[in-house]
Amino acid sequence: MSTHANAVDPALEPLVSDSFDAGVRYLTLNRPAQFNPLSEEMLATLIAKLNDCEQDPKVRVVVLGANGRAFCAGHDLRQMRANHDQDYYQRLFETCTQLMRGIVGLSKPVIARVQGLATAAGCQLVATCDLAVSLRSARFAVSGVNLGLFCSTPSVALSRNVARKRAFEMLITGEFIDADTARDYGLINRIADDEAGLDAAVAQLTDAILSKPAVAVETGKRMFYRQIENDLESAYAYAGEVMACNMMAPDTVEGVDAFLEKRPPRW
Protein backbone atom coordinates (compact mmCIF):
# COMPACT_ATOMS: atom_id res chain seq x y z
CA MET A 1 0.00 0.00 0.00
CA SER A 2 1.57 3.30 -1.08
CA THR A 3 1.75 6.19 1.40
CA HIS A 4 2.24 8.87 -1.24
CA ALA A 5 -0.52 11.48 -1.57
CA ASN A 6 -2.36 11.87 -4.84
CA ALA A 7 -2.17 15.12 -6.78
CA VAL A 8 -5.96 15.28 -6.95
CA ASP A 9 -7.81 18.02 -5.04
CA PRO A 10 -7.91 16.70 -1.44
CA ALA A 11 -11.53 17.82 -1.06
CA LEU A 12 -12.49 15.29 -3.75
CA GLU A 13 -10.62 12.45 -2.08
CA PRO A 14 -12.25 10.10 0.46
CA LEU A 15 -11.30 10.64 4.10
CA VAL A 16 -10.31 6.98 4.27
CA SER A 17 -9.15 5.04 1.23
CA ASP A 18 -10.56 1.54 1.22
CA SER A 19 -9.44 -1.58 -0.62
CA PHE A 20 -9.70 -5.34 -0.24
CA ASP A 21 -7.38 -8.12 -1.32
CA ALA A 22 -7.46 -11.82 -0.47
CA GLY A 23 -9.05 -11.54 2.96
CA VAL A 24 -7.36 -8.29 3.99
CA ARG A 25 -9.21 -4.96 4.19
CA TYR A 26 -6.90 -1.94 3.87
CA LEU A 27 -8.18 1.26 5.49
CA THR A 28 -5.89 4.21 4.81
CA LEU A 29 -6.24 7.62 6.46
CA ASN A 30 -6.26 10.06 3.58
CA ARG A 31 -5.74 13.63 4.74
CA PRO A 32 -1.94 13.74 4.32
CA ALA A 33 -1.61 17.55 4.13
CA GLN A 34 -3.09 17.82 7.65
CA PHE A 35 -1.17 14.78 8.98
CA ASN A 36 -4.37 12.69 9.00
CA PRO A 37 -6.05 14.16 12.10
CA LEU A 38 -8.85 12.34 13.92
CA SER A 39 -11.49 14.93 13.12
CA GLU A 40 -15.17 14.30 13.83
CA GLU A 41 -15.58 13.20 10.24
CA MET A 42 -12.53 10.92 10.27
CA LEU A 43 -13.68 9.24 13.48
CA ALA A 44 -17.18 8.67 12.11
CA THR A 45 -15.81 7.27 8.85
CA LEU A 46 -13.46 4.85 10.61
CA ILE A 47 -16.20 3.66 12.95
CA ALA A 48 -18.53 2.99 10.01
CA LYS A 49 -15.86 1.13 8.05
CA LEU A 50 -14.90 -1.04 11.01
CA ASN A 51 -18.56 -1.90 11.52
CA ASP A 52 -18.68 -2.91 7.87
CA CYS A 53 -15.56 -5.06 8.34
CA GLU A 54 -17.23 -6.84 11.25
CA GLN A 55 -20.26 -7.70 9.12
CA ASP A 56 -18.26 -8.89 6.09
CA PRO A 57 -17.27 -12.57 6.42
CA LYS A 58 -14.72 -12.18 3.63
CA VAL A 59 -12.65 -9.82 5.79
CA ARG A 60 -10.18 -11.76 7.94
CA VAL A 61 -7.68 -9.00 8.79
CA VAL A 62 -7.77 -5.19 8.77
CA VAL A 63 -4.67 -3.11 8.01
CA LEU A 64 -4.93 0.49 9.20
CA GLY A 65 -2.47 2.78 7.42
CA ALA A 66 -2.10 6.37 6.29
CA ASN A 67 -1.08 8.40 3.29
CA GLY A 68 1.60 11.08 3.45
CA ARG A 69 4.43 11.92 5.83
CA ALA A 70 2.56 11.06 9.04
CA PHE A 71 0.44 8.22 10.31
CA CYS A 72 -1.77 10.40 12.49
CA ALA A 73 -1.13 13.61 14.43
CA GLY A 74 -4.04 13.07 16.83
CA HIS A 75 -7.21 15.12 17.16
CA ASP A 76 -7.95 18.04 14.85
CA LEU A 77 -6.93 20.97 17.08
CA ARG A 78 -8.33 23.59 14.70
CA GLN A 79 -11.72 21.91 14.75
CA MET A 80 -11.55 21.63 18.54
CA ARG A 81 -10.72 25.32 18.99
CA ALA A 82 -13.57 26.27 16.67
CA ASN A 83 -15.96 24.43 19.00
CA HIS A 84 -14.82 25.64 22.41
CA ASP A 85 -17.48 23.95 24.52
CA GLN A 86 -17.07 21.29 27.21
CA ASP A 87 -20.07 19.27 26.05
CA TYR A 88 -18.64 19.26 22.53
CA TYR A 89 -15.29 18.00 23.82
CA GLN A 90 -17.01 15.31 25.88
CA ARG A 91 -18.88 14.06 22.82
CA LEU A 92 -15.72 14.16 20.71
CA PHE A 93 -13.72 12.09 23.19
CA GLU A 94 -16.64 9.68 23.58
CA THR A 95 -16.65 9.21 19.80
CA CYS A 96 -12.90 8.61 19.85
CA THR A 97 -13.39 6.07 22.64
CA GLN A 98 -16.06 4.38 20.50
CA LEU A 99 -13.48 3.98 17.74
CA MET A 100 -10.82 2.60 20.06
CA ARG A 101 -13.23 0.18 21.71
CA GLY A 102 -14.46 -0.79 18.26
CA ILE A 103 -10.93 -1.81 17.23
CA VAL A 104 -10.52 -3.92 20.36
CA GLY A 105 -14.02 -5.38 20.00
CA LEU A 106 -13.65 -6.20 16.30
CA SER A 107 -13.50 -9.96 15.84
CA LYS A 108 -10.78 -9.60 13.19
CA PRO A 109 -7.19 -8.54 14.05
CA VAL A 110 -6.25 -4.95 13.22
CA ILE A 111 -2.66 -4.15 12.20
CA ALA A 112 -1.34 -0.58 12.32
CA ARG A 113 0.98 0.24 9.40
CA VAL A 114 2.92 3.26 10.62
CA GLN A 115 5.16 5.82 8.95
CA GLY A 116 6.22 9.28 10.04
CA LEU A 117 4.62 10.68 13.16
CA ALA A 118 2.07 9.05 15.46
CA THR A 119 1.26 11.59 18.16
CA ALA A 120 -1.36 12.01 20.91
CA ALA A 121 -4.55 10.22 19.77
CA GLY A 122 -2.52 8.97 16.78
CA CYS A 123 -0.20 7.18 19.19
CA GLN A 124 -3.31 5.96 21.01
CA LEU A 125 -4.51 4.51 17.70
CA VAL A 126 -1.25 2.56 17.31
CA ALA A 127 -1.43 1.31 20.90
CA THR A 128 -5.05 0.24 20.42
CA CYS A 129 -4.45 -1.85 17.29
CA ASP A 130 -3.78 -5.52 17.95
CA LEU A 131 -0.45 -5.45 16.12
CA ALA A 132 1.74 -2.65 14.78
CA VAL A 133 4.52 -2.44 12.20
CA SER A 134 6.44 0.78 11.52
CA LEU A 135 9.18 2.29 9.46
CA ARG A 136 12.43 2.74 11.37
CA SER A 137 12.09 6.50 10.82
CA ALA A 138 8.70 6.64 12.59
CA ARG A 139 8.36 8.64 15.80
CA PHE A 140 5.82 8.28 18.59
CA ALA A 141 4.64 10.64 21.34
CA VAL A 142 1.69 11.45 23.58
CA SER A 143 2.55 15.13 23.52
CA GLY A 144 -0.63 16.86 24.67
CA VAL A 145 1.08 17.82 27.93
CA ASN A 146 3.24 20.23 25.92
CA LEU A 147 0.06 22.21 25.18
CA GLY A 148 -1.25 21.96 28.73
CA LEU A 149 -3.57 19.06 27.88
CA PHE A 150 -2.61 15.75 29.50
CA CYS A 151 -3.31 12.88 27.09
CA SER A 152 -5.85 11.23 29.37
CA THR A 153 -7.72 9.09 26.87
CA PRO A 154 -4.52 8.03 25.03
CA SER A 155 -3.14 6.98 28.42
CA VAL A 156 -5.76 4.21 28.61
CA ALA A 157 -4.40 2.36 25.57
CA LEU A 158 -0.78 3.28 26.24
CA SER A 159 -0.79 2.01 29.83
CA ARG A 160 -2.28 -1.30 28.67
CA ASN A 161 0.55 -1.87 26.19
CA VAL A 162 3.60 -0.22 27.74
CA ALA A 163 5.08 -0.77 31.21
CA ARG A 164 3.68 1.70 33.73
CA LYS A 165 6.76 3.85 34.35
CA ARG A 166 7.58 4.03 30.64
CA ALA A 167 4.00 4.98 29.78
CA PHE A 168 3.89 7.66 32.46
CA GLU A 169 7.24 9.08 31.33
CA MET A 170 5.90 9.45 27.79
CA LEU A 171 2.69 11.05 29.08
CA ILE A 172 4.27 13.45 31.55
CA THR A 173 7.18 14.61 29.37
CA GLY A 174 5.55 14.56 25.93
CA GLU A 175 8.90 13.47 24.50
CA PHE A 176 9.19 11.51 21.27
CA ILE A 177 10.51 7.97 21.12
CA ASP A 178 11.93 6.31 18.02
CA ALA A 179 10.81 3.04 16.47
CA ASP A 180 13.46 0.93 18.20
CA THR A 181 12.42 2.33 21.57
CA ALA A 182 8.73 1.83 20.71
CA ARG A 183 9.43 -1.83 19.95
CA ASP A 184 11.44 -2.20 23.16
CA TYR A 185 8.54 -0.64 25.09
CA GLY A 186 5.99 -2.99 23.48
CA LEU A 187 4.16 -0.29 21.53
CA ILE A 188 4.95 -1.88 18.14
CA ASN A 189 5.86 -5.38 16.98
CA ARG A 190 8.15 -5.03 13.99
CA ILE A 191 10.31 -2.44 12.21
CA ALA A 192 11.12 -2.02 8.51
CA ASP A 193 13.82 0.11 6.92
CA ASP A 194 11.84 1.21 3.86
CA GLU A 195 8.31 1.11 2.47
CA ALA A 196 8.89 -2.10 0.53
CA GLY A 197 10.05 -3.69 3.75
CA LEU A 198 7.08 -2.21 5.60
CA ASP A 199 4.64 -3.79 3.17
CA ALA A 200 6.54 -7.09 3.40
CA ALA A 201 6.45 -7.03 7.21
CA VAL A 202 2.71 -6.34 7.20
CA ALA A 203 2.21 -9.14 4.66
CA GLN A 204 4.12 -11.57 6.89
CA LEU A 205 1.62 -10.90 9.67
CA THR A 206 -1.47 -10.99 7.47
CA ASP A 207 -0.31 -14.21 5.80
CA ALA A 208 0.34 -15.82 9.18
CA ILE A 209 -3.14 -14.87 10.39
CA LEU A 210 -4.86 -15.92 7.16
CA SER A 211 -3.22 -19.34 7.37
CA LYS A 212 -5.10 -20.05 10.62
CA PRO A 213 -8.79 -21.00 10.88
CA ALA A 214 -11.04 -18.00 11.35
CA VAL A 215 -12.69 -19.60 14.39
CA ALA A 216 -9.36 -19.74 16.25
CA VAL A 217 -8.41 -16.16 15.37
CA GLU A 218 -11.77 -14.65 16.27
CA THR A 219 -12.13 -16.71 19.44
CA GLY A 220 -8.57 -15.88 20.45
CA LYS A 221 -8.87 -12.13 20.02
CA ARG A 222 -12.12 -11.96 21.97
CA MET A 223 -10.73 -14.13 24.78
CA PHE A 224 -7.40 -12.29 24.99
CA TYR A 225 -8.88 -8.87 25.68
CA ARG A 226 -11.55 -10.10 28.06
CA GLN A 227 -9.27 -12.23 30.24
CA ILE A 228 -6.52 -9.63 30.50
CA GLU A 229 -8.81 -7.31 32.48
CA ASN A 230 -9.82 -10.05 34.96
CA ASP A 231 -8.12 -11.34 38.10
CA LEU A 232 -6.11 -14.57 37.72
CA GLU A 233 -8.82 -16.93 38.94
CA SER A 234 -11.54 -15.40 36.77
CA ALA A 235 -9.20 -15.25 33.77
CA TYR A 236 -8.42 -18.96 33.97
CA ALA A 237 -12.07 -19.89 34.47
CA TYR A 238 -13.10 -17.87 31.43
CA ALA A 239 -10.16 -19.10 29.31
CA GLY A 240 -10.94 -22.73 30.13
CA GLU A 241 -14.58 -22.29 29.13
CA VAL A 242 -13.61 -20.62 25.85
CA MET A 243 -11.00 -23.27 25.06
CA ALA A 244 -13.48 -26.09 25.67
CA CYS A 245 -15.94 -24.46 23.26
CA ASN A 246 -13.16 -23.87 20.75
CA MET A 247 -12.29 -27.59 20.84
CA MET A 248 -15.81 -28.38 19.58
CA ALA A 249 -15.41 -26.32 16.39
CA PRO A 250 -15.17 -28.43 13.19
CA ASP A 251 -12.02 -26.62 12.02
CA THR A 252 -10.36 -27.31 15.36
CA VAL A 253 -11.27 -31.00 15.18
CA GLU A 254 -9.78 -31.11 11.68
CA GLY A 255 -6.63 -29.33 12.85
CA VAL A 256 -6.06 -31.75 15.73
CA ASP A 257 -6.76 -34.79 13.53
CA ALA A 258 -4.35 -33.51 10.89
CA PHE A 259 -1.62 -33.04 13.51
CA LEU A 260 -2.14 -36.55 14.90
CA GLU A 261 -2.21 -38.03 11.39
CA LYS A 262 0.87 -36.03 10.35
CA ARG A 263 -0.81 -34.39 7.36
CA PRO A 264 -1.73 -30.81 6.36
CA PRO A 265 -5.12 -29.70 7.69
CA ARG A 266 -7.98 -29.38 5.20
CA TRP A 267 -9.72 -26.13 6.25
C-alpha positions as CSV (number, residue, x, y, z in Angstrom):
1,M,0.0,0.0,0.0
2,S,1.6,3.3,-1.1
3,T,1.7,6.2,1.4
4,H,2.2,8.9,-1.2
5,A,-0.5,11.5,-1.6
6,N,-2.4,11.9,-4.8
7,A,-2.2,15.1,-6.8
8,V,-6.0,15.3,-6.9
9,D,-7.8,18.0,-5.0
10,P,-7.9,16.7,-1.4
11,A,-11.5,17.8,-1.1
12,L,-12.5,15.3,-3.7
13,E,-10.6,12.4,-2.1
14,P,-12.2,10.1,0.5
15,L,-11.3,10.6,4.1
16,V,-10.3,7.0,4.3
17,S,-9.2,5.0,1.2
18,D,-10.6,1.5,1.2
19,S,-9.4,-1.6,-0.6
20,F,-9.7,-5.3,-0.2
21,D,-7.4,-8.1,-1.3
22,A,-7.5,-11.8,-0.5
23,G,-9.0,-11.5,3.0
24,V,-7.4,-8.3,4.0
25,R,-9.2,-5.0,4.2
26,Y,-6.9,-1.9,3.9
27,L,-8.2,1.3,5.5
28,T,-5.9,4.2,4.8
29,L,-6.2,7.6,6.5
30,N,-6.3,10.1,3.6
31,R,-5.7,13.6,4.7
32,P,-1.9,13.7,4.3
33,A,-1.6,17.6,4.1
34,Q,-3.1,17.8,7.7
35,F,-1.2,14.8,9.0
36,N,-4.4,12.7,9.0
37,P,-6.1,14.2,12.1
38,L,-8.9,12.3,13.9
39,S,-11.5,14.9,13.1
40,E,-15.2,14.3,13.8
41,E,-15.6,13.2,10.2
42,M,-12.5,10.9,10.3
43,L,-13.7,9.2,13.5
44,A,-17.2,8.7,12.1
45,T,-15.8,7.3,8.8
46,L,-13.5,4.8,10.6
47,I,-16.2,3.7,13.0
48,A,-18.5,3.0,10.0
49,K,-15.9,1.1,8.1
50,L,-14.9,-1.0,11.0
51,N,-18.6,-1.9,11.5
52,D,-18.7,-2.9,7.9
53,C,-15.6,-5.1,8.3
54,E,-17.2,-6.8,11.3
55,Q,-20.3,-7.7,9.1
56,D,-18.3,-8.9,6.1
57,P,-17.3,-12.6,6.4
58,K,-14.7,-12.2,3.6
59,V,-12.6,-9.8,5.8
60,R,-10.2,-11.8,7.9
61,V,-7.7,-9.0,8.8
62,V,-7.8,-5.2,8.8
63,V,-4.7,-3.1,8.0
64,L,-4.9,0.5,9.2
65,G,-2.5,2.8,7.4
66,A,-2.1,6.4,6.3
67,N,-1.1,8.4,3.3
68,G,1.6,11.1,3.5
69,R,4.4,11.9,5.8
70,A,2.6,11.1,9.0
71,F,0.4,8.2,10.3
72,C,-1.8,10.4,12.5
73,A,-1.1,13.6,14.4
74,G,-4.0,13.1,16.8
75,H,-7.2,15.1,17.2
76,D,-7.9,18.0,14.8
77,L,-6.9,21.0,17.1
78,R,-8.3,23.6,14.7
79,Q,-11.7,21.9,14.8
80,M,-11.5,21.6,18.5
81,R,-10.7,25.3,19.0
82,A,-13.6,26.3,16.7
83,N,-16.0,24.4,19.0
84,H,-14.8,25.6,22.4
85,D,-17.5,23.9,24.5
86,Q,-17.1,21.3,27.2
87,D,-20.1,19.3,26.0
88,Y,-18.6,19.3,22.5
89,Y,-15.3,18.0,23.8
90,Q,-17.0,15.3,25.9
91,R,-18.9,14.1,22.8
92,L,-15.7,14.2,20.7
93,F,-13.7,12.1,23.2
94,E,-16.6,9.7,23.6
95,T,-16.6,9.2,19.8
96,C,-12.9,8.6,19.8
97,T,-13.4,6.1,22.6
98,Q,-16.1,4.4,20.5
99,L,-13.5,4.0,17.7
100,M,-10.8,2.6,20.1
101,R,-13.2,0.2,21.7
102,G,-14.5,-0.8,18.3
103,I,-10.9,-1.8,17.2
104,V,-10.5,-3.9,20.4
105,G,-14.0,-5.4,20.0
106,L,-13.6,-6.2,16.3
107,S,-13.5,-10.0,15.8
108,K,-10.8,-9.6,13.2
109,P,-7.2,-8.5,14.0
110,V,-6.3,-4.9,13.2
111,I,-2.7,-4.1,12.2
112,A,-1.3,-0.6,12.3
113,R,1.0,0.2,9.4
114,V,2.9,3.3,10.6
115,Q,5.2,5.8,8.9
116,G,6.2,9.3,10.0
117,L,4.6,10.7,13.2
118,A,2.1,9.1,15.5
119,T,1.3,11.6,18.2
120,A,-1.4,12.0,20.9
121,A,-4.5,10.2,19.8
122,G,-2.5,9.0,16.8
123,C,-0.2,7.2,19.2
124,Q,-3.3,6.0,21.0
125,L,-4.5,4.5,17.7
126,V,-1.2,2.6,17.3
127,A,-1.4,1.3,20.9
128,T,-5.1,0.2,20.4
129,C,-4.4,-1.8,17.3
130,D,-3.8,-5.5,18.0
131,L,-0.5,-5.4,16.1
132,A,1.7,-2.6,14.8
133,V,4.5,-2.4,12.2
134,S,6.4,0.8,11.5
135,L,9.2,2.3,9.5
136,R,12.4,2.7,11.4
137,S,12.1,6.5,10.8
138,A,8.7,6.6,12.6
139,R,8.4,8.6,15.8
140,F,5.8,8.3,18.6
141,A,4.6,10.6,21.3
142,V,1.7,11.5,23.6
143,S,2.5,15.1,23.5
144,G,-0.6,16.9,24.7
145,V,1.1,17.8,27.9
146,N,3.2,20.2,25.9
147,L,0.1,22.2,25.2
148,G,-1.3,22.0,28.7
149,L,-3.6,19.1,27.9
150,F,-2.6,15.8,29.5
151,C,-3.3,12.9,27.1
152,S,-5.9,11.2,29.4
153,T,-7.7,9.1,26.9
154,P,-4.5,8.0,25.0
155,S,-3.1,7.0,28.4
156,V,-5.8,4.2,28.6
157,A,-4.4,2.4,25.6
158,L,-0.8,3.3,26.2
159,S,-0.8,2.0,29.8
160,R,-2.3,-1.3,28.7
161,N,0.5,-1.9,26.2
162,V,3.6,-0.2,27.7
163,A,5.1,-0.8,31.2
164,R,3.7,1.7,33.7
165,K,6.8,3.8,34.3
166,R,7.6,4.0,30.6
167,A,4.0,5.0,29.8
168,F,3.9,7.7,32.5
169,E,7.2,9.1,31.3
170,M,5.9,9.4,27.8
171,L,2.7,11.0,29.1
172,I,4.3,13.5,31.6
173,T,7.2,14.6,29.4
174,G,5.5,14.6,25.9
175,E,8.9,13.5,24.5
176,F,9.2,11.5,21.3
177,I,10.5,8.0,21.1
178,D,11.9,6.3,18.0
179,A,10.8,3.0,16.5
180,D,13.5,0.9,18.2
181,T,12.4,2.3,21.6
182,A,8.7,1.8,20.7
183,R,9.4,-1.8,19.9
184,D,11.4,-2.2,23.2
185,Y,8.5,-0.6,25.1
186,G,6.0,-3.0,23.5
187,L,4.2,-0.3,21.5
188,I,4.9,-1.9,18.1
189,N,5.9,-5.4,17.0
190,R,8.2,-5.0,14.0
191,I,10.3,-2.4,12.2
192,A,11.1,-2.0,8.5
193,D,13.8,0.1,6.9
194,D,11.8,1.2,3.9
195,E,8.3,1.1,2.5
196,A,8.9,-2.1,0.5
197,G,10.1,-3.7,3.8
198,L,7.1,-2.2,5.6
199,D,4.6,-3.8,3.2
200,A,6.5,-7.1,3.4
201,A,6.4,-7.0,7.2
202,V,2.7,-6.3,7.2
203,A,2.2,-9.1,4.7
204,Q,4.1,-11.6,6.9
205,L,1.6,-10.9,9.7
206,T,-1.5,-11.0,7.5
207,D,-0.3,-14.2,5.8
208,A,0.3,-15.8,9.2
209,I,-3.1,-14.9,10.4
210,L,-4.9,-15.9,7.2
211,S,-3.2,-19.3,7.4
212,K,-5.1,-20.0,10.6
213,P,-8.8,-21.0,10.9
214,A,-11.0,-18.0,11.4
215,V,-12.7,-19.6,14.4
216,A,-9.4,-19.7,16.2
217,V,-8.4,-16.2,15.4
218,E,-11.8,-14.6,16.3
219,T,-12.1,-16.7,19.4
220,G,-8.6,-15.9,20.4
221,K,-8.9,-12.1,20.0
222,R,-12.1,-12.0,22.0
223,M,-10.7,-14.1,24.8
224,F,-7.4,-12.3,25.0
225,Y,-8.9,-8.9,25.7
226,R,-11.5,-10.1,28.1
227,Q,-9.3,-12.2,30.2
228,I,-6.5,-9.6,30.5
229,E,-8.8,-7.3,32.5
230,N,-9.8,-10.0,35.0
231,D,-8.1,-11.3,38.1
232,L,-6.1,-14.6,37.7
233,E,-8.8,-16.9,38.9
234,S,-11.5,-15.4,36.8
235,A,-9.2,-15.3,33.8
236,Y,-8.4,-19.0,34.0
237,A,-12.1,-19.9,34.5
238,Y,-13.1,-17.9,31.4
239,A,-10.2,-19.1,29.3
240,G,-10.9,-22.7,30.1
241,E,-14.6,-22.3,29.1
242,V,-13.6,-20.6,25.8
243,M,-11.0,-23.3,25.1
244,A,-13.5,-26.1,25.7
245,C,-15.9,-24.5,23.3
246,N,-13.2,-23.9,20.8
247,M,-12.3,-27.6,20.8
248,M,-15.8,-28.4,19.6
249,A,-15.4,-26.3,16.4
250,P,-15.2,-28.4,13.2
251,D,-12.0,-26.6,12.0
252,T,-10.4,-27.3,15.4
253,V,-11.3,-31.0,15.2
254,E,-9.8,-31.1,11.7
255,G,-6.6,-29.3,12.9
256,V,-6.1,-31.8,15.7
257,D,-6.8,-34.8,13.5
258,A,-4.4,-33.5,10.9
259,F,-1.6,-33.0,13.5
260,L,-2.1,-36.5,14.9
261,E,-2.2,-38.0,11.4
262,K,0.9,-36.0,10.4
263,R,-0.8,-34.4,7.4
264,P,-1.7,-30.8,6.4
265,P,-5.1,-29.7,7.7
266,R,-8.0,-29.4,5.2
267,W,-9.7,-26.1,6.2
